[in-house]
Amino acid sequence: MADPTLTRLADQLGYYERTASRSQKSFRVVKVLQLIVAAAVPVAATAGAGAVVTAMIGGLILVLEGIQALFGWQQNWINYRNTAEALKSEQHLYQAHAGPYARTPSAARLLAERIEALLSSERSGWVSAQLPAGAGQPAPAGNGRPPELLPHEDAPMTDEPVQAEVTAPRSDP
């Protein structure tokens, strides 16, 4: 029977890799379309296409930017890539018996806790990004990694469980 922690790690790593790639492609396609359409505005004006046609081309640029803002492909690409790289780092450290995994008698348990802390942080960040400005908590420091997963030179390595705290957004009356 396969190790459930390694199975979850592989599953989540695959998900974040695919989603980051899809977000990157979507972002780049929309940006290239915006550039092409933006270049068409002066061409249309110079060619005497008329104010209505030129305005419609300009409006298309606005629509494309609105689509990008609505779906947030650039931010998703960055966040999902960051999470995928953090998962890869944990996988590498675990497989090499390095970092926090070098000094613990239960490396598999520590890996599971650290993976879940990363995923919890990603979910919290995603929820915060979906809320209107000012309604959520500020993003965590360290490129979205929870503080307990950030490297500290003086911090002793321990096999103590990693605690990730997920806070619900406040609703002030």
Order of alpha helices (4+ residues) and beta strands (2+ residues): alpha-alpha-alpha-alpha
